[in-house]
Amino acid sequence: MRRSFTIALERYGYEMKAAADGLAGLELFRDESFDLMILDVMLPGLDGIGLCRRVRETSLVPVLMMSARGDGLDVVAGLEAGADDYVVKPVDTYVLVARIRSLLRRATYAPAPGPERATDEGPPSEGKMLVFGDLSIDTAGMEVFVSGSPVALTPTELKLLLEFAAHPGVVLERHTLLRNVWEYGWDGDSRVVDLCVQRLRKKLGRDRVETVRGFGYKFRR
């Protein structure tokens, strides 16, 4: 499977580096720079979930998790470990490529120009700052600060935050977030939204994003 995916993705123009087990993958990650990682949950030695946690200790590189069980604990564990998205095996190459392209777009995402609230306090980039209490979002530098201290967000977490910040006080349904952030053109698994919101709360404060039961999430002003 590793060889077949490598060959298939190289035909789409991607430069691939593959590792046969989790420890070899960790060593490869430390030795080289990558734009995206695809991790199988069931890796020998160090499984994909453990490898994802190790990667997240030092890197915000987009991570796509691959699981043989779409409704098992593997999916939740992978997303909690810091994965941005997941696919279930067996997966068609065109679906895998679509997810890869979406993740890479998020990694280079720049928000459309919109109303911004300038501030003379906190981090630099005056005039390009969205401010919500102790939370500041530099939309030019793509940086986030809480009480003046920088907060590291993955590309998916950052795009989700920007989507919330563009609609403060508005309830956003999960399928809307799946479409606008994950770029799902079809009904996707809302667990990716729920787990990403949980990660945002851990980094920004639990009260920043409110759950509106039966509907979705609302970003507090």
Summary of the structure (lengths in Angstrom):
residues: 221
radius of gyration: 17.9
end to end distance: 47.0
largest distance: 54.1
contacts: 642
relative contact order: 0.10
helix: 38%
strand: 18%
